[in-house]
Every structure is written in C-alpha cells, then in structure tokens.
C-alpha cells in the first residue's frame, strides 16, 4: 500500500510512520525478557554506532557540498530504483523487514 503513494507527501509519511511505530512497539514489548550477551555488548554497540555515524557523515558532507551528481546523497543514489509504485512497495517491505530483523538481533 505504501508504495503507491507519491514520495514526500503526508499519506506517504503516515504509511511509513505507522508501521514503523507498531514495529518498534512490538520489538520493545517483546524483548523485555531477553538479556544482552556480555561478551558482545560493547563490540556490538560500537559497531552500530560507527555505521550510524559514518552514514550520517556521508549524508551531511554530500549535502554540504551541494546538490548534484558530483556529490550525491544516499537518497539520490536510491531514488532511480524506486520510480515505479511496485518498486517502492518492494523497497518499503524490504526496509521494514530489515529494520525488524536488525531489531531482533
């Protein structure tokens, strides 16, 4: 359903926010009985922080250098693949699935 909305519109935002919120609630509610393995906690958090900081740095540098093909943002690189509604629907499902999978690890 979300793949049929025009990008950057209110319906597209709602169609993205609601499943994300519900998925976050399910994950938070379902993981209260689990405990982190002590041997992986610090290394895992450090790895994820490095990925998050690195991707944000790429986005910020690309935005600071200005729009255009010389310095594309991650969104600029992905948008051509998501031009059709079916492609957006598949991309949306993969994005939600990846988020769910990562949150359960």
C-alpha positions in Angstrom: 0.0 0.0 0.0 2.7 2.5 0.9 4.5 2.1 -2.4 1.5 3.6 -4.2 1.8 7.0 -2.5 3.8 9.8 -4.1 7.0 10.3 -2.2 7.3 13.1 0.3 3.6 13.5 0.8 1.6 13.4 4.0 0.0 9.9 3.1 3.4 8.5 2.4 4.7 9.8 5.7 1.8 8.3 7.6 2.1 5.0 5.7 5.8 4.9 6.8 5.4 6.1 10.3 2.5 3.9 11.5 4.1 0.5 10.6 7.5 1.8 12.0 5.8 2.8 15.3 3.9 -0.5 15.5 7.1 -2.5 14.7 9.0 -0.6 17.3 6.3 -1.2 19.9 6.3 -5.0 19.1 10.1 -5.2 19.4 10.3 -3.2 22.6 7.5 -5.1 24.2 8.7 -8.5 23.0 12.4 -8.2 24.1 11.9 -7.4 27.8 12.8 -11.0 28.8 15.9 -11.1 26.8 19.3 -10.0 28.1 22.3 -9.0 26.1 25.3 -11.3 26.0 28.1 -9.5 28.0 30.8 -10.5 25.5 29.0 -8.9 22.6 27.5 -5.8 24.1 30.4 -3.3 23.8 31.6 -4.5 20.5 28.1 -4.6 19.0 27.2 -1.1 20.2 30.5 0.3 18.9 30.0 -1.3 15.5 26.5 0.0 15.2 27.5 3.5 16.3 30.3 3.5 13.7 27.8 2.6 11.0 25.3 5.2 12.0 27.9 7.9 12.4 29.6 7.0 9.1 26.3 7.1 7.1 25.3 10.4 8.7 28.7 11.8 7.9 28.4 10.8 4.3 24.9 12.4 4.1 26.0 15.6 5.8 29.1 16.0 3.7 27.1 15.4 0.5 24.5 17.9 1.5 27.2 20.5 2.5 29.0 20.1 -0.8 25.8 20.9 -2.7 23.3 19.1 -4.8 24.3 17.5 -8.0 25.8 14.4 -9.5 29.3 15.1 -8.2 28.2 14.7 -4.5 25.0 12.6 -4.4 23.3 11.7 -1.1 22.3 8.1 -0.4 18.7 9.1 -1.3 19.9 10.4 -4.7 21.5 7.1 -5.4 18.5 5.0 -4.4 15.7 7.1 -5.9 16.2 5.9 -9.5 15.5 2.3 -8.4 12.2 3.4 -6.7 10.5 5.2 -9.6 7.6 2.8 -10.0 5.0 2.0 -7.4 5.8 -1.7 -7.3 9.5 -1.0 -6.8 8.6 1.4 -4.0 6.3 -1.2 -2.4 9.1 -3.9 -2.6 11.7 -1.4 -1.2 9.3 -0.4 1.6 8.7 -4.0 2.6 12.5 -4.8 2.5 13.2 -1.7 4.6 10.6 -2.7 7.2 11.9 -6.3 7.1 15.5 -5.2 7.6 14.5 -3.0 10.5 12.6 -5.8 12.1 15.5 -8.3 11.6 18.1 -5.9 13.0 16.0 -5.0 16.0 15.6 -8.7 16.9 19.3 -9.4 16.8 
